[in-house]
Every structure is written in structure tokens, then in C-alpha cells.
Amino acid sequence: MEEKKCLECGTTIRGRIDKKYCSDYCRNAYNNKLNKDSKNLVRNINNRLRKNYRILDSFPLKEGKTRTTKTRLLDKGFDFEFITNLYTTKKGSTYYFVYDLGYLPLDNDYYMIVKRE
């Protein structure tokens, strides 16, 4: 019978006939190498979206909304390039959302932060 070798380290595998790796460590290492490049961009974007969400969530809302300045958002590290969706009202106002929290640009660099129910 043919000896099977671990896909990660090349050692002989003992146990089940369909086993591909000698240990959990080798399985994880192999899959991490395989997915490293393709997942890096997605991981960075998700981290940026999470940070933007935490920043919007840090503002206390009264009746589902509040106002702040662009400077306060930028000081906290908000990145206006990363949003999940847009919502345009019938009047033509465009809200920028990060999941269920959004903001509406107002006059004089003010922003209204809202929560969608």
C-alpha cells in the first residue's frame, strides 16, 4: 500500500485513509498559505468598515439621530471611502451607510448620524 505524505510538511501520515495532513497545525498552516493573498484585501476592507462602524456607534443618538462635524469624525479616524451602501431619499438626499449606521452630509461640514431600524 502506498504511504501518504502530509501536504504541508511531507511526513508520513498515519490513521484514516483519506487524511491529508499529519496534524491540525499542518492543516492550518497549509490553508493559511493558500488563502493569504486573496483574503488580505478582504480582511483589510472589513477591518476598515468595522472601525468606521465603531466610530459612528460612539456618538450617542437621540431619537435615532445626532449631529457632528467632519473634523470630529476625522479626528476619531473615520475614513469616508469605506461604506457598505447608499440610500437616496425621494427629495434627493443621499445617506451613506456602514451597515445600519449612516451619515448625511449637511452644510458647513456638519454631518447627521442616523440609525436605520
N, C-alpha and C positions, 0 to 999 in steps of 0.2 A: 504494500500500500504506500502511496506517495505521502511524504511528510509535507504538511502545510507550514508556511512561514508567515510570521506576523507582517502585515503590510507596512507597519511603521519601523520596527527595529530589525526585522529579519530573523528573529529567534524562532525555534521550532515551537509550534502550537500543540498543546495537549488539551484534550477534552472533546467537546462536541465537534462533530464532523463539519458543521457549517461556520465554525468560528473563524474570524478574520484577524483578530488581534490577540496578543498574549495577555493584555491587562486593560483595565479602564484607562490608565494613564496613556498607553499607546493609542487607544481608540480616540481619546480626546485630542491628543497631540496631532494625530493624522487629520482629523476633521477640522481642527483649528487651522492647520496649514492649508488645507483645501479651500476653506472659506475666507481666509484672511483678506485678500484683496477685494473680493466682491462685497463683503459685508462692511468694510471700513467706511465707505461713503455713507451707507445707510445708518451705521452707528453714529457717525458724526452729525448727520442731519437730525436724527432722533434726539441726541443729546442737546442740540441747539433748540429744538422745539420744546423739550422738557424745561430747559432754562427759561425760555420765553413764557411758558405757561406758569412757572413758579413766580416769575416777576409780576405778571398780570394778576395772579391769585394773591399776591402780597398786599394789594390795595383793598381796603375794606369797602365793600359795596353797600350802598343804602338804596333799598328798593330795586336791587338788581343792576345798579349803575353807580359810577363815580367819575370825577374829572381829575386829570393830572396834566402835567406839562411834558413836552418831549424831552426836556433836559432831565427830569426825574427818571423817566424810562431809560434814557441812555446812561445815566449815572449808575443805574442798577445792572446795566449790561444787556439791555434789550436789543435784539437785532431785528430790524424791520424787514429784512429779507426773508425771514422764515415764518411762514404762516401755513395753516392747513386748508383754509378755504375762504372764499369771499361771499358776501351777501349784499346784494343791491336792493334797496327798497324801491317801492313804486315811485317815490319822489326823486330817486336817483342818487341817494346817499349810499356810499359803499363802505360796509363794515368789513374789517379784516379779522379773521378768527384764527385762534390757536385752540383747536378742539372746541370746547364750549365757551371759552372766554374770548371776547373780541374787543376791538377798539375802533372808534370812529374819529378820523381827523377833524378837528374843529378849527376855527380861526385863531390866529396869533399863537401857533404851535401848542395849542391845547388838544387833549385827546379825551374822549369819553370812553371809559371802560365799561363793558356790559357783559352780562352772563346770559347765555341762551338756555332757556328751560326745556 
